[in-house]
Structures are given as C-alpha cells and as structure tokens.
C-alpha cells in the first residue's frame, strides 16, 4: 500500500497556486510539494505569492522569532 497518493482530489471550490507552473488551479493538479493552498477563492490563490511575501516580512521583523536573550535584570548576581 502506498503511503502517499499520486493525485489528490480536491474539494469543490478549493483553489491552489502552483509554484512550478506559476498558475492558479482549481483543485490540486500538481503535487503538494509544488503548490500553496487550498484557498477559498481564485482571487486569493492569485495573490498567494504576495501573501507569502507579506508573511515572511512579518516573521522576519517579529522580535518573538529571533533568539535574542532577554535583558538581564539589574541587581542580580
């Protein structure tokens, strides 16, 4: 028995953005490793790369995601 199926059938109304072909597809046409989604609308899938870019910028500038040691308290020995 195969661990992963080759082709996954999506639910109606699911949209994906294929990273390899740079296109929006309804239902998963390409392998999961090559796509973002699912999205609830075609427009949302069309903006997948913008969304990813915005989220990356937010994470890169979020101090909670950096390994910065907390400031030491004064008077501690």
Residue frames relative to the residue before (quaternion, step in Angstrom):
aa qw qx qy qz dx dy dz
X 1.0000 0.0000 0.0000 0.0000 0.00 0.00 0.00
X 0.4194 -0.7175 0.5026 0.2380 3.56 -0.85 0.98
X 0.4800 -0.6781 0.4833 0.2762 3.52 -1.05 0.82
X 0.7858 0.1490 -0.0704 0.5962 3.57 1.03 -0.82
X 0.4079 -0.6881 0.5397 0.2626 3.54 -1.05 0.75
X 0.5276 -0.6379 0.4573 0.3250 3.57 -1.08 0.64
X 0.8035 0.1144 -0.0399 0.5828 3.57 0.87 -0.88
X 0.1703 -0.7857 0.5905 0.0707 3.54 -0.73 1.09
X 0.3106 -0.7404 0.5665 0.1857 3.55 -0.83 0.97
X 0.3156 -0.7705 0.5292 0.1633 3.56 -0.77 1.05
X 0.5584 -0.5664 0.4804 0.3696 3.49 -1.34 0.14
X 0.5987 -0.5600 0.4113 0.3984 3.61 -1.07 0.54
X 0.7961 0.2917 -0.2258 0.4797 3.54 -0.96 0.89
X 0.5460 0.5820 -0.4202 0.4321 3.61 1.23 0.14
X 0.1203 -0.7938 0.5954 0.0313 3.54 -0.92 0.97
X 0.1225 -0.7899 0.6000 0.0321 3.54 -1.10 0.78
X 0.2614 -0.7154 0.6148 0.2047 3.54 -1.29 0.36
X 0.2741 -0.7707 0.5579 0.1401 3.57 -0.66 1.16
X 0.3634 -0.7576 0.5099 0.1841 3.57 -0.66 1.15
X 0.6576 0.5170 -0.3127 0.4499 3.58 1.07 -0.65
X 0.7805 0.3287 -0.1607 0.5069 3.58 0.87 -0.98
X 0.3238 -0.7784 0.4770 0.2483 3.59 1.34 -0.17
X 0.5982 0.5424 -0.3768 0.4538 3.54 0.90 0.98
X 0.4838 -0.6325 0.5263 0.2981 3.52 -1.33 0.42
X 0.0318 -0.7974 0.6026 0.0053 3.55 -1.01 0.82
X 0.3557 -0.7013 0.5719 0.2337 3.54 -1.08 0.72
X 0.7740 0.1273 -0.1574 0.6000 3.51 -0.56 1.18
X 0.5338 -0.6419 0.4308 0.3426 3.58 -1.06 0.58
X 0.1176 -0.7937 0.5955 0.0408 3.57 -0.50 1.20
X 0.7551 0.3316 -0.1701 0.5393 3.56 1.03 -0.83
X 0.6632 -0.5082 0.3580 0.4169 3.61 -1.22 0.36
X 0.6434 -0.5578 0.3711 0.3703 3.57 -1.16 0.66
X 0.6294 0.5559 -0.3446 0.4197 3.61 1.03 -0.67
X 0.7307 0.4195 -0.2186 0.4922 3.58 1.22 -0.43
X 0.7540 0.3899 -0.2177 0.4817 3.62 1.14 0.18
X 0.3211 -0.6717 0.6306 0.2193 3.50 -1.39 0.42
X 0.5484 0.6140 -0.4583 0.3351 3.54 -1.11 0.62
X 0.5419 0.0421 -0.7785 -0.3139 1.49 -2.46 -0.30
X 0.2650 -0.7156 0.6267 0.1580 3.50 -1.33 0.54
X 0.5307 -0.6665 0.4316 0.2964 3.56 -1.17 0.56
X 0.7967 0.1517 -0.1003 0.5764 3.60 1.21 -0.28
X 0.6369 -0.5278 0.4057 0.3888 3.54 -1.28 0.41
X 0.6389 0.5402 -0.3206 0.4441 3.58 0.99 -0.88
X 0.6440 0.5175 -0.3155 0.4668 3.57 0.97 -0.87
X 0.6614 0.4938 -0.3002 0.4781 3.60 0.99 -0.83
X 0.6156 0.5562 -0.3429 0.4405 3.60 1.06 -0.72
X 0.7345 0.3874 -0.2110 0.5156 3.59 1.14 -0.63
X 0.2638 0.8095 -0.4914 0.1835 3.60 1.23 0.37
X 0.6825 0.4787 -0.2992 0.4642 3.60 0.89 -0.87
X 0.6175 0.5254 -0.3436 0.4739 3.61 1.06 -0.67
X 0.6461 0.5205 -0.3084 0.4653 3.55 0.96 -0.92
X 0.6598 0.5003 -0.3063 0.4695 3.59 0.91 -0.90
X 0.6452 0.5216 -0.3186 0.4584 3.60 0.95 -0.86
X 0.6617 0.5012 -0.3007 0.4697 3.60 0.95 -0.90
X 0.6694 0.4914 -0.3050 0.4663 3.60 0.91 -0.86
X 0.6297 0.5284 -0.3375 0.4587 3.59 0.98 -0.77
X 0.6516 0.5094 -0.3123 0.4673 3.57 0.95 -0.85
X 0.6365 0.5229 -0.3247 0.4648 3.59 0.98 -0.83
X 0.6883 0.4767 -0.2848 0.4668 3.60 0.89 -0.91
X 0.6541 0.5246 -0.3162 0.4438 3.58 0.99 -0.78
X 0.7502 0.3720 -0.2050 0.5068 3.57 1.10 -0.64
X 0.5259 0.6218 -0.4161 0.4045 3.60 1.25 0.07
X 0.3908 -0.7558 0.4692 0.2365 3.62 -0.49 1.12
X 0.5809 0.5898 -0.3845 0.4085 3.61 1.15 -0.40
X 0.6893 0.4786 -0.2801 0.4662 3.61 1.20 -0.41
X 0.6311 0.5088 -0.3407 0.4762 3.58 1.24 0.10
X 0.4394 -0.7016 0.5010 0.2521 3.56 -1.06 0.75
X 0.2075 0.7660 -0.5685 0.2167 3.55 0.56 1.20
X 0.4018 -0.7207 0.4966 0.2692 3.59 -0.66 1.01
X 0.5371 -0.6241 0.4456 0.3515 3.60 -1.02 0.70
X 0.5802 -0.5779 0.4245 0.3863 3.60 -1.07 0.57
X 0.4633 -0.6807 0.4887 0.2883 3.54 -0.98 0.84
X 0.4751 -0.6657 0.4986 0.2874 3.52 -1.08 0.78
X 0.4846 -0.6550 0.4938 0.3038 3.57 -1.06 0.77
X 0.7844 0.3420 -0.2479 0.4543 3.53 -1.14 0.68
X 0.5617 0.5777 -0.4089 0.4285 3.61 1.23 0.01
X 0.1620 -0.7966 0.5756 0.0890 3.53 -0.96 0.77
